[in-house]
Amino acid sequence: MTNNIQLQRIVMEVFGGCNYTCQMCPQSNPGRGKSFTRKMKLEEFERILDNIVPKYGTPQINLEGSGEPTMAKDLPEYIKAVKKRNLKCFMYCNGARLNGKFMREVVDAGIDFIRISVIGYNKILYNKWMNIDNFDLILSNLIELKKYVTETNSNTQVSTYHLITDNLKVKEEIELYKNNVINKVNTIAYIWKMH
């Protein structure tokens, strides 16, 4: 029997745990049970990919869910598995571990798109919403990532993601985010309102 369903995107959570406790994330409060915070075994990931491609076309594969994909130390192997099957590979992450050798291996594995959550347009708001004092680290990681992508002529696209934190000051917040994040790291950004 032939399957006529052609999927556009599949979200596969490669690592269920997270190194952040963001206040807007359902994983943080009350949190997830241990069975949800494990890493998906690479063999299982590849088995699922092999079942997807012949049946459901060539969907984009996103390597996240409620967990943080960069917590998987062998994340580049998951990216290579996706690219080996000629699929697009996207990742949404917090970016705290995305630097140095690990970042270079992720880019070199062929990831197509990386979106880093930067909720808050300064250190104080980032710390409030992301629940960790990593604003400067993330900007530094973004600059290093963008520089490596340019130096290596990589096709990896990089963006940031922000949620409006004060619906009464949307225009002002967008301008502050542009000045303090987008323009500093020279990247595109997605800015959403919470819902």
Protein Blocks (a to p, Z undefined) as FASTA:
>chain_A
ZZfbdcfbdcddfbfbdfbdcfkbmklpgbjafklmcccdfklmmmmmmmmmmmnopadd
dfbdjbcfklpmklmmmmmmmmmnopacddddehlmmgcjllmmmmmnopabdcdddedj
bfklmmmmnopafklmmmmmmmmmmmmmmmnopabdcddddddfbfklmmmmmmmmmmmm
mmmnopaddddddZZ
